[in-house]
Amino acid sequence: MARLSFADLTGRGVRVAIIDSGLDPSRLDFARNVVGGVSIQAGDDGTLRRSADYGDEAGHGTACAGILLGLAPAVELSIVRIFDAFLSARASVLEAALEYAGEQGAHIVNTSLGVTDPAVAGRLRDVCRSLSGAGICIVSAQPRDSERSFPAEFEEVIGVEDGEVRGRYGYHYRAGRPIECVAKGGPRRVAWLNGEEALKSGASYAAPHISGIVALLKERHPAAGPEEMRTLLESHATRPRRETPRKRGKKARGAGGRGPRRPGDLQPASAWMRRVVLYPFSKELHGLVRFRDLTGLEVVGVADPAGRRLVGKDAGEAIGAEPAGVKIGPALAGELAAGDTVILGYLDELGRIAKRDLLREAIEAALAGNRNVYSLNAVPELRYGDLYAESRRRGLRVAYPSVSIAEVERTIRDKSGLGKIAVPVVGFFGTSSQQGKFTAQLALRRHLLKQGYRVGQLGTEHQSGLFGFDYTFPMGYASPLELPLQRFEPFLDAKLREIHHEQKPDVLIVGSQSGTIPFAIDEPRTHHFVSLAFLLGAKPDVCVLAVNCMDPEEYVRDTIDAIRIVGKARTICLLLSDKQRRVEKAHGRTWVSSRVLEAEELRQTLKELEDRFGLPAVCPADPAGQRRLAETVETALSEAA
């Protein structure tokens, strides 16, 4: 049987009855689909009463309608409200609702509900058998690992449970099982009451996904009854599988593979960058060795100034990671032969110390060796026009992450057609800089990809695009951004919508820079307007907060409160670097020093943080901490909002 392209279908001509808690009348975007509705309630004496008021008081039915319409936007909806505000209803009311759906000409009935008492299932099954015999497809949810639920268990009904499934139209089909369909029930943003959205999860939200798929199949096969529909579902199902991040990166831009951008250059880095040389081997480039499985790149050379005492060491072992099989050399020119691209870390500070333009010298060396260049430092064409001219003459690239005003205005202008974000957003924020926030983001990305999630990601570190992030917003150290603060919120909001629209991720990850709120209101150097603007634009649902050993408890609590009050997001986990930072004073000078904490010191400090704030506390550099972070995030995303 030829597979259909679900993206070409809309569910036109198909009527779906949603038996649930009703529909929020303020959702005018849904109103055009509604062809009728009713409320069926039971009185104290068991008498059933009908009314025309099918308004939603619980939000559950509105959410199910939104998921269905997200897949099949042209279906006709018949709304049957049976739940009260507490999501409860009698079995007799469900039976009457099913009969009403049949009377109203529904082709599909969605019931994200059921009864667990077999004593009342007999009459319910008779009704389902009658509807199925009339060619009506009934789709019903049953939570995983729960007791048997009816009508989902009936052979006349297409049963659905929630599971880990990827893709906009993804689902699994298990022929011969009482609950044959598995659809995404994990955390997602859904339509809610009063025109708002909420983060929800569970089998209740997997059922309308299958109902939407059935509606699309029904559009193309209008005569298909329940049994033929099962055959169609089986033939169009997603095959359960997991891919490595690198494989996913080659297939799906949203899951790893989109590279760095500069104005007018939106081509993925993977199209022109394969075998790379790193210089200098600063912390910003360590991740390309530590997390090289996320990049799709092969590190074939590393160079670093001899005075930093890394020369001769294996690049992986030098940073406490697995051996990389690449020895660190003393000069960039000596490492160029094997690569096609040179990735330059920050050279401005080294240049100031040496009183030379080391950025220019490094680019000249790369071009002389016929190598492309990607620089974390900005390479403005006004200053380095001769190098750009030379790169064009040689057919090479010189690129760096940047955002043009033209792109900002275009993105903001076009966001109205992108729709709202319907997946959870996880944000990483901190009380200061150099706390391991980016390492934690990479570790979480790696974990989620291995679990089969499609990950959308916007990074603020200049190297973000090298790890497959969908967009780099370079607001970190030496930022080239010339963007007014008032454009941050609309641009970031629009850019995340664009990622959501184009990549269809299961989750979005965003990471800020430096601190979040002022440490000292009278000290302008501690004001973090950019981070607050980022928070307002990213609109995370949950946040991970990086803190320091020396942070006063009040400052940490204030930061958590600020994220909650300003960003409307709750903090779910604390990050603590394995480096202890301390303020030192001597001879009238003040500076911050750091040292690596001993294992027992780190364990005790993490425990104290957990006891003090009632949140999990992990070290982002520790594999066990990375696992716990990932588990904490997954748990938080699975909870009802």
C-alpha positions as CSV (number, residue, x, y, z in Angstrom):
1,M,0.0,0.0,0.0
2,A,1.4,3.4,-1.0
3,R,2.2,5.7,1.9
4,L,0.3,8.9,2.1
5,S,1.9,12.3,2.7
6,F,0.1,13.4,5.8
7,A,1.4,17.0,5.2
8,D,-0.8,17.2,2.1
9,L,-4.0,16.3,4.0
10,T,-6.2,18.4,6.2
11,G,-9.1,16.2,7.3
12,R,-11.5,18.0,5.1
13,G,-14.9,16.4,5.0
14,V,-14.3,14.3,8.1
15,R,-16.4,14.9,11.3
16,V,-14.9,14.1,14.7
17,A,-16.9,14.0,17.9
18,I,-14.8,14.9,21.0
19,I,-16.3,13.5,24.1
20,D,-14.6,15.3,26.9
21,S,-15.0,18.4,29.1
22,G,-16.3,20.7,26.3
23,L,-14.6,23.5,24.4
24,D,-13.6,26.9,25.6
25,P,-15.9,29.4,23.7
26,S,-13.1,32.0,23.8
27,R,-11.1,29.9,21.3
28,L,-12.3,31.7,18.3
29,D,-9.6,30.0,16.2
30,F,-11.5,26.7,16.8
31,A,-15.0,28.0,16.3
32,R,-15.0,27.7,12.5
33,N,-14.5,23.9,12.9
34,V,-17.4,23.4,15.3
35,V,-20.6,22.2,13.6
36,G,-22.5,21.4,16.8
37,G,-22.3,20.5,20.5
38,V,-24.1,19.4,23.5
39,S,-23.7,18.9,27.3
40,I,-24.9,15.6,28.7
41,Q,-25.1,15.4,32.5
42,A,-26.6,13.1,35.0
43,G,-28.8,14.4,37.9
44,D,-28.7,13.0,41.4
45,D,-31.4,10.5,40.5
46,G,-29.5,9.3,37.4
47,T,-31.7,11.1,34.9
48,L,-29.7,12.4,31.9
49,R,-30.2,15.9,30.8
50,R,-29.0,17.6,27.7
51,S,-28.2,21.3,27.1
52,A,-26.6,23.5,24.5
53,D,-23.9,24.7,26.9
54,Y,-20.8,22.8,26.0
55,G,-18.3,25.4,27.4
56,D,-15.2,24.0,29.0
57,E,-14.5,24.5,32.7
58,A,-11.6,22.2,33.0
59,G,-9.4,22.8,29.9
60,H,-9.0,19.1,29.1
61,G,-11.4,19.0,26.1
62,T,-10.0,22.3,24.7
63,A,-6.5,20.8,24.8
64,C,-7.6,17.6,23.0
65,A,-9.4,19.7,20.3
66,G,-6.2,21.8,19.8
67,I,-4.0,18.7,19.3
68,L,-6.5,17.2,16.8
69,L,-6.7,20.4,14.8
70,G,-3.0,20.8,14.8
71,L,-2.8,17.7,12.6
72,A,-6.2,17.9,10.8
73,P,-7.0,21.6,10.6
74,A,-10.1,21.2,8.4
75,V,-12.1,18.6,10.3
76,E,-15.6,19.3,11.5
77,L,-15.9,19.1,15.3
78,S,-18.9,17.9,17.2
79,I,-18.4,18.7,20.9
80,V,-19.9,16.5,23.6
81,R,-19.3,17.7,27.1
82,I,-19.7,15.0,29.8
83,F,-17.0,16.0,32.3
84,D,-17.6,18.5,35.0
85,A,-14.8,20.8,36.3
86,F,-13.3,17.9,38.2
87,L,-13.0,15.6,35.1
88,S,-15.5,13.1,36.4
89,A,-18.6,11.5,34.7
90,R,-20.8,8.5,35.1
91,A,-20.6,5.5,32.7
92,S,-24.2,6.1,31.7
93,V,-23.3,9.6,30.5
94,L,-20.4,8.2,28.4
95,E,-22.8,5.7,26.8
96,A,-25.3,8.5,26.0
97,A,-22.5,10.6,24.6
98,L,-21.3,7.8,22.2
99,E,-24.9,7.4,21.0
100,Y,-25.2,11.1,20.4
101,A,-22.0,11.2,18.4
102,G,-23.4,8.4,16.1
103,E,-26.6,10.3,15.7
104,Q,-24.7,13.5,14.7
105,G,-23.0,11.7,11.8
106,A,-19.5,11.5,13.3
107,H,-16.9,9.5,11.4
108,I,-14.5,9.4,14.3
109,V,-15.1,9.6,18.1
110,N,-12.3,10.7,20.4
111,T,-12.6,9.7,24.0
112,S,-9.6,10.6,26.2
113,L,-11.3,8.9,29.1
114,G,-12.7,5.6,30.3
115,V,-14.1,3.5,33.1
116,T,-12.3,0.8,35.0
117,D,-15.2,-1.2,36.5
118,P,-15.9,-4.3,34.4
119,A,-19.3,-4.5,35.9
120,V,-20.5,-1.4,33.9
121,A,-18.5,-2.3,30.8
122,G,-21.2,-4.6,29.2
123,R,-23.6,-1.9,28.2
124,L,-20.7,0.4,27.1
125,R,-19.4,-2.4,24.8
126,D,-22.8,-2.8,23.2
127,V,-22.8,0.9,22.3
128,C,-19.3,0.7,20.9
129,R,-20.1,-2.5,18.9
130,S,-23.1,-0.7,17.4
131,L,-21.1,2.3,16.3
132,S,-18.3,0.2,15.0
133,G,-20.7,-1.8,13.0
134,A,-22.0,1.5,11.4
135,G,-18.4,2.2,10.2
136,I,-17.5,4.7,13.0
137,C,-14.0,4.7,14.3
138,I,-13.7,5.1,18.1
139,V,-10.4,6.2,19.5
140,S,-9.9,5.9,23.3
141,A,-7.0,6.5,25.6
142,Q,-5.5,4.2,28.3
143,P,-2.6,5.4,30.5
144,R,0.5,3.2,30.5
145,D,0.9,0.8,33.5
146,S,-2.7,1.5,34.7
147,E,-5.5,-1.0,35.3
148,R,-7.7,-1.9,32.3
149,S,-9.8,0.9,31.0
150,F,-12.9,0.8,28.8
151,P,-13.7,1.5,26.0
152,A,-9.9,1.5,25.1
153,E,-9.7,-2.3,25.8
154,F,-12.6,-3.2,23.5
155,E,-11.7,-4.9,20.2
156,E,-14.1,-2.6,18.5
157,V,-12.1,0.5,19.7
158,I,-8.7,1.8,18.7
159,G,-6.9,1.9,22.0
160,V,-4.1,4.5,22.6
161,E,-1.4,4.8,25.2
162,D,1.4,7.4,25.5
163,G,5.0,6.8,24.8
164,E,8.2,8.1,23.3
165,V,7.4,8.8,19.7
166,R,9.0,11.4,17.4
167,G,7.8,13.5,14.5
168,R,4.7,15.7,13.8
169,Y,2.8,12.7,12.5
170,G,4.6,10.0,14.4
171,Y,2.9,7.0,16.1
172,H,3.6,3.3,16.6
173,Y,1.2,0.5,15.8
174,R,1.2,-2.9,17.5
175,A,-1.0,-5.3,15.7
176,G,-2.8,-7.8,17.9
177,R,-2.4,-5.8,21.2
178,P,-5.5,-4.6,23.1
179,I,-4.0,-1.1,23.1
180,E,-2.6,-1.1,19.6
181,C,-1.5,2.6,19.1
182,V,1.3,4.5,20.9
183,A,1.5,8.3,20.4
184,K,3.4,11.1,22.0
185,G,2.0,11.8,25.5
186,G,5.1,13.6,26.8
187,P,5.1,17.2,27.8
188,R,3.8,19.6,25.3
189,R,2.1,23.0,25.2
190,V,-1.6,22.7,24.6
191,A,-4.5,25.0,24.1
192,W,-6.1,25.9,27.4
193,L,-8.8,28.1,28.9
194,N,-9.2,31.8,28.3
195,G,-7.0,31.7,25.2
196,E,-4.0,30.6,27.2
197,E,-1.7,27.6,26.8
198,A,-0.5,25.0,29.4
199,L,2.2,22.4,29.6
200,K,0.5,18.9,29.8
201,S,1.3,15.3,29.4
202,G,-0.3,11.9,29.4
203,A,-2.4,9.4,27.4
204,S,-5.2,11.9,27.3
205,Y,-3.2,13.9,24.8
206,A,-2.0,10.9,22.8
207,A,-5.6,9.9,21.8
208,P,-6.4,13.1,19.9
209,H,-3.1,12.7,18.0
210,I,-4.3,9.3,16.8
211,S,-7.7,10.7,16.1
212,G,-6.0,13.4,13.9
213,I,-4.1,10.7,12.0
214,V,-7.3,8.7,11.5
215,A,-9.0,11.9,10.2
216,L,-6.3,12.3,7.6
217,L,-6.5,8.7,6.5
218,K,-10.3,9.0,6.4
219,E,-10.0,12.0,4.1
220,R,-8.1,10.0,1.5
221,H,-10.1,6.7,2.2
222,P,-13.6,7.9,3.0
223,A,-15.2,4.4,2.9
224,A,-12.7,2.9,5.3
225,G,-14.4,1.4,8.4
226,P,-12.7,0.4,11.7
227,E,-11.0,-2.7,10.4
228,E,-9.6,-1.2,7.2
229,M,-8.6,1.8,9.3
230,R,-6.4,-0.5,11.4
231,T,-4.7,-1.7,8.3
232,L,-4.1,1.8,7.2
233,L,-2.7,2.8,10.6
234,E,-0.4,-0.2,10.6
235,S,1.0,0.6,7.1
236,H,1.6,4.3,7.9
237,A,3.0,3.9,11.4
238,T,6.4,5.1,12.5
239,R,8.8,2.2,13.0
240,P,10.0,2.3,16.7
241,R,13.8,3.0,16.6
242,R,16.5,5.1,18.2
243,E,19.2,6.8,16.3
244,T,22.5,8.2,17.4
245,P,22.9,11.9,17.5
246,R,25.2,11.9,14.5
247,K,22.7,10.0,12.3
248,R,19.9,12.3,13.4
249,G,22.0,15.3,12.7
250,K,22.4,14.2,9.1
251,K,18.7,13.6,8.6
252,A,17.0,16.3,10.6
253,R,18.2,19.8,11.0
254,G,16.3,20.2,14.2
255,A,18.1,17.3,15.9
256,G,21.7,18.3,15.1
257,G,23.5,19.6,12.1
258,R,22.6,23.3,11.5
259,G,25.8,25.2,11.6
260,P,27.0,28.7,12.4
261,R,25.4,31.7,10.6
262,R,26.6,35.1,9.5
263,P,24.6,37.8,7.6
264,G,23.6,36.3,4.3
265,D,25.1,32.9,5.1
266,L,22.5,30.4,6.2
267,Q,24.1,27.3,4.9
268,P,24.7,24.6,7.5
269,A,28.3,24.4,8.6
270,S,28.3,20.7,7.8
271,A,28.1,21.6,4.1
272,W,31.6,23.2,4.2
273,M,33.2,22.0,7.5
274,R,34.2,18.4,8.1
275,R,37.8,18.0,9.3
276,V,38.6,20.9,11.7
277,V,41.7,22.3,13.4
278,L,41.2,24.2,16.7
279,Y,43.3,27.2,17.8
280,P,43.9,28.2,20.6
281,F,42.7,25.3,22.8
282,S,40.7,27.5,25.2
283,K,37.7,26.4,27.2
284,E,35.3,27.6,24.5
285,L,36.7,24.9,22.2
286,H,37.1,22.2,24.8
287,G,33.5,21.1,24.1
288,L,34.3,20.3,20.5
289,V,36.5,17.5,21.9
290,R,34.4,16.6,24.9
291,F,31.1,16.5,23.0
292,R,32.4,15.7,19.5
293,D,29.6,13.1,19.0
294,L,27.2,16.1,18.8
295,T,29.1,18.0,16.1
296,G,29.4,15.7,13.1
297,L,32.9,17.2,12.8
298,E,36.3,15.4,13.1
299,V,38.9,17.2,15.1
300,V,42.2,16.5,13.2
301,G,44.5,19.1,14.7
302,V,44.8,21.3,17.8
303,A,47.3,24.1,18.4
304,D,47.9,26.2,21.5
305,P,50.6,28.7,22.6
306,A,53.6,26.9,24.1
307,G,53.5,29.0,27.3
308,R,50.2,27.5,28.4
309,R,51.8,24.1,28.9
310,L,49.4,22.0,26.9
311,V,51.7,21.3,24.0
312,G,52.4,17.6,23.5
313,K,49.3,16.4,25.4
314,D,46.4,14.5,24.0
315,A,43.6,17.0,23.4
316,G,41.1,14.8,25.3
317,E,43.3,13.9,28.2
318,A,44.3,17.6,28.6
319,I,40.7,18.4,29.6
320,G,40.0,15.2,31.6
321,A,38.0,13.6,28.8
322,E,38.5,10.4,26.8
323,P,41.6,10.5,24.6
324,A,41.0,12.3,21.3
325,G,43.9,10.8,19.4
326,V,45.2,14.3,18.6
327,K,48.3,15.8,20.1
328,I,48.3,19.5,20.8
329,G,50.9,21.3,18.7
330,P,52.6,24.7,19.4
331,A,51.7,26.5,16.2
332,L,48.6,26.8,14.0
333,A,50.6,26.5,10.7
334,G,51.9,23.1,11.7
335,E,48.4,21.6,12.2
336,L,46.7,22.8,9.0
337,A,47.6,19.9,6.7
338,A,44.9,17.5,7.7
339,G,41.9,19.9,8.0
340,D,39.6,21.8,5.8
341,T,38.6,24.4,8.3
342,V,40.2,26.3,11.2
343,I,38.0,27.1,14.1
344,L,39.4,30.0,16.0
345,G,38.7,30.6,19.7
346,Y,38.8,34.0,21.3
347,L,42.1,35.7,20.4
348,D,41.5,39.2,21.5
349,E,42.9,38.9,25.0
350,L,46.0,37.0,23.8
351,G,46.4,39.7,21.1
352,R,46.3,42.4,23.7
353,I,49.0,40.7,25.8
354,A,51.2,40.1,22.7
355,K,50.3,43.6,21.3
356,R,49.6,42.0,17.9
357,D,46.5,41.3,15.8
358,L,46.5,37.6,16.4
359,L,43.1,37.2,14.8
360,R,44.5,38.6,11.5
361,E,47.6,36.5,11.7
362,A,45.6,33.3,12.3
363,I,43.2,34.0,9.4
364,E,46.1,34.8,7.1
365,A,47.8,31.5,8.1
366,A,44.6,29.6,7.4
367,L,44.0,31.2,4.0
368,A,47.6,30.6,3.1
369,G,47.0,27.0,3.7
370,N,43.8,27.0,1.7
371,R,41.6,26.4,4.8
372,N,38.2,27.9,5.7
373,V,37.8,29.9,8.9
374,Y,35.1,30.0,11.5
375,S,35.9,32.5,14.3
376,L,34.3,33.0,17.7
377,N,35.6,36.6,17.6
378,A,33.8,38.9,15.1
379,V,35.6,39.5,11.8
380,P,34.1,42.7,10.6
381,E,34.5,43.2,6.9
382,L,35.1,46.9,7.3
383,R,38.4,46.1,9.1
384,Y,39.3,42.8,7.5
385,G,38.1,43.5,4.0
386,D,41.4,42.3,2.4
387,L,41.0,38.9,4.1
388,Y,37.5,38.5,2.8
389,A,38.7,39.4,-0.7
390,E,41.5,36.9,-0.4
391,S,39.1,34.2,0.8
392,R,36.8,34.8,-2.2
393,R,39.7,34.7,-4.6
394,R,40.6,31.3,-3.2
395,G,37.0,30.0,-3.0
396,L,37.2,29.8,0.8
397,R,35.0,31.0,3.6
398,V,35.5,33.3,6.5
399,A,32.6,33.2,8.9
400,Y,31.5,34.2,12.4
401,P,28.2,34.1,14.3
402,S,26.3,37.3,13.9
403,V,22.7,38.7,13.6
404,S,21.9,41.4,11.2
405,I,19.3,44.1,11.8
406,A,17.7,43.1,8.5
407,E,17.3,39.5,9.7
408,V,15.8,40.8,13.0
409,E,13.2,42.9,11.4
410,R,12.3,40.3,8.8
411,T,11.9,37.6,11.5
412,I,9.7,39.8,13.7
413,R,7.6,40.8,10.7
414,D,7.0,37.2,9.6
415,K,6.3,35.7,13.0
416,S,2.5,36.0,12.8
417,G,2.4,33.1,10.4
418,L,4.5,30.8,12.5
419,G,1.9,29.9,15.2
420,K,2.5,29.4,18.9
421,I,5.1,27.1,20.4
422,A,3.4,23.8,21.4
423,V,6.4,22.1,23.1
424,P,8.1,22.7,26.4
425,V,11.0,25.2,26.6
426,V,13.8,24.6,29.1
427,G,16.0,27.6,30.0
428,F,19.5,27.7,31.5
429,F,20.3,30.8,33.6
430,G,22.9,31.7,36.2
431,T,24.0,34.0,38.9
432,S,27.2,34.9,37.1
433,S,29.5,33.7,34.3
434,Q,31.8,30.7,33.9
435,Q,29.5,28.3,35.8
436,G,29.2,25.4,33.3
437,K,25.8,26.4,31.8
438,F,26.9,25.5,28.3
439,T,28.4,22.2,29.3
440,A,25.1,21.4,31.0
441,Q,23.1,22.3,27.9
442,L,25.3,20.0,25.7
443,A,25.0,17.2,28.2
444,L,21.2,17.5,28.2
445,R,21.1,17.7,24.4
446,R,23.2,14.5,24.2
447,H,20.9,12.7,26.6
448,L,17.6,13.8,24.9
449,L,18.9,12.9,21.5
450,K,19.9,9.4,22.7
451,Q,16.4,9.0,24.1
452,G,15.0,9.7,20.7
453,Y,13.7,13.2,21.2
454,R,13.9,15.8,18.5
455,V,15.7,18.8,20.1
456,G,15.3,22.4,19.0
457,Q,18.0,24.6,20.5
458,L,18.9,28.3,20.6
459,G,22.3,29.0,22.0
460,T,24.0,32.2,23.1
461,E,27.6,30.9,23.1
462,H,29.4,31.8,19.9
463,Q,30.2,28.1,19.3
464,S,26.6,26.9,19.6
465,G,26.1,26.3,15.9
466,L,29.0,23.9,15.8
467,F,27.1,21.5,18.0
468,G,24.0,21.4,15.8
469,F,22.0,24.1,17.6
470,D,19.3,25.5,15.3
471,Y,20.3,29.1,15.9
472,T,23.2,31.1,17.4
473,F,22.3,34.3,19.2
474,P,25.9,35.5,20.1
475,M,25.3,37.6,23.2
476,G,28.2,36.1,25.2
477,Y,31.8,37.3,25.6
478,A,32.9,39.7,22.8
479,S,29.3,39.8,21.4
480,P,29.0,41.3,17.9
481,L,25.4,42.1,18.5
482,E,24.3,45.7,17.8
483,L,20.7,45.1,18.7
484,P,18.6,47.4,20.9
485,L,17.3,45.7,24.0
486,Q,13.7,46.4,23.0
487,R,14.2,44.1,20.0
488,F,15.4,41.2,22.0
489,E,12.0,40.0,23.2
490,P,10.1,40.1,19.9
491,F,13.1,38.7,17.9
492,L,13.8,35.8,20.3
493,D,10.1,35.0,20.5
494,A,9.8,34.9,16.7
495,K,13.1,33.0,16.2
496,L,11.9,30.2,18.7
497,R,8.6,30.1,16.9
498,E,10.5,29.7,13.6
499,I,12.6,26.8,15.0
500,H,9.4,25.2,16.3
501,H,7.6,25.7,13.0
502,E,10.4,24.4,10.8
503,Q,12.0,21.7,12.9
504,K,9.0,20.2,14.7
505,P,11.0,19.5,17.9
506,D,9.7,17.7,21.0
507,V,11.5,20.1,23.3
508,L,13.3,23.5,23.0
509,I,16.4,24.4,25.0
510,V,17.7,27.9,25.4
511,G,20.6,29.2,27.4
512,S,21.4,32.7,28.7
513,Q,24.7,34.3,29.6
514,S,26.3,35.6,32.9
515,G,24.0,36.6,35.7
516,T,20.3,37.3,35.8
517,I,19.6,40.0,38.3
518,P,21.8,42.7,39.8
519,F,24.1,41.5,42.6
520,A,24.4,45.1,43.8
521,I,21.9,47.6,42.6
522,D,24.4,50.5,43.0
523,E,27.0,48.7,41.0
524,P,26.2,49.0,37.2
525,R,28.7,46.2,36.4
526,T,26.4,43.7,38.0
527,H,23.3,44.8,36.1
528,H,22.2,42.2,33.6
529,F,19.7,43.9,31.3
530,V,20.6,41.6,28.4
531,S,19.9,38.4,30.4
532,L,16.5,39.8,31.6
533,A,15.6,40.7,28.0
534,F,16.6,37.2,27.0
535,L,14.4,35.7,29.7
536,L,11.4,37.7,28.4
537,G,12.1,36.6,24.8
538,A,12.8,32.9,25.5
539,K,9.8,32.4,27.8
540,P,11.0,29.1,29.3
541,D,8.5,26.8,31.0
542,V,11.1,25.5,33.5
543,C,14.7,26.7,34.3
544,V,18.0,25.3,35.5
545,L,19.9,27.9,37.6
546,A,23.7,27.8,37.9
547,V,25.1,29.2,41.2
548,N,28.4,29.6,42.9
549,C,29.7,28.5,46.3
550,M,30.2,32.1,47.3
551,D,26.7,33.3,46.3
552,P,24.8,34.6,49.3
553,E,21.6,32.5,50.0
554,E,19.5,35.6,49.6
555,Y,20.9,36.4,46.2
556,V,20.1,32.8,45.0
557,R,16.6,33.0,46.3
558,D,16.1,36.5,44.7
559,T,17.3,35.0,41.4
560,I,14.8,32.1,41.6
561,D,12.0,34.5,42.5
562,A,13.0,36.9,39.6
563,I,12.8,34.0,37.1
564,R,9.4,33.0,38.5
565,I,8.0,36.5,38.6
566,V,9.5,38.0,35.4
567,G,9.7,34.9,33.3
568,K,6.7,33.0,34.8
569,A,9.0,29.9,35.0
570,R,9.9,27.7,37.9
571,T,13.4,26.6,38.7
572,I,13.7,22.9,38.8
573,C,17.5,22.3,39.4
574,L,20.6,24.0,40.6
575,L,24.0,23.7,38.8
576,L,27.3,24.1,40.7
577,S,30.7,24.1,39.1
578,D,33.4,21.9,40.5
579,K,35.5,25.1,40.8
580,Q,35.2,27.1,44.0
581,R,35.3,30.8,43.4
582,R,36.3,33.2,46.2
583,V,36.7,36.9,46.5
584,E,40.3,37.7,47.6
585,K,41.6,41.0,49.0
586,A,45.1,42.2,49.6
587,H,47.1,45.4,49.4
588,G,44.0,47.4,48.5
589,R,43.1,45.1,45.5
590,T,40.2,42.8,45.1
591,W,40.0,39.8,42.7
592,V,38.2,36.5,42.3
593,S,40.3,33.3,42.6
594,S,39.2,29.7,41.9
595,R,40.3,26.2,42.8
596,V,38.9,22.7,42.0
597,L,36.9,21.3,44.8
598,E,37.8,17.9,46.2
599,A,35.2,15.2,45.6
600,E,34.0,15.2,49.2
601,E,33.9,19.0,49.3
602,L,31.8,19.0,46.2
603,R,29.4,16.3,47.5
604,Q,28.9,18.1,50.8
605,T,28.4,21.5,49.0
606,L,25.8,20.0,46.7
607,K,24.0,18.4,49.7
608,E,23.9,21.8,51.5
609,L,22.4,23.4,48.4
610,E,19.7,20.8,48.2
611,D,18.9,21.1,51.9
612,R,18.8,24.8,51.7
613,F,16.7,25.3,48.6
614,G,14.8,22.1,48.3
615,L,16.0,21.5,44.7
616,P,18.2,18.9,43.1
617,A,21.8,20.2,42.9
618,V,24.3,18.8,40.4
619,C,27.7,19.4,39.0
620,P,27.6,19.8,35.2
621,A,31.1,18.5,34.8
622,D,30.3,15.2,36.6
623,P,28.7,12.4,34.4
624,A,26.5,11.4,37.4
625,G,25.4,15.0,37.7
626,Q,24.6,15.2,34.0
627,R,22.4,12.1,34.3
628,R,20.6,13.5,37.3
629,L,20.1,16.8,35.5
630,A,18.6,15.0,32.5
631,E,16.3,12.9,34.7
632,T,15.2,16.0,36.6
633,V,14.3,17.8,33.4
634,E,12.4,14.8,31.9
635,T,10.5,14.4,35.2
636,A,9.6,18.1,35.2
637,L,8.4,18.1,31.6
638,S,6.2,15.1,32.3
639,E,4.4,16.8,35.1
640,A,1.1,18.6,34.6
641,A,1.5,22.4,34.5
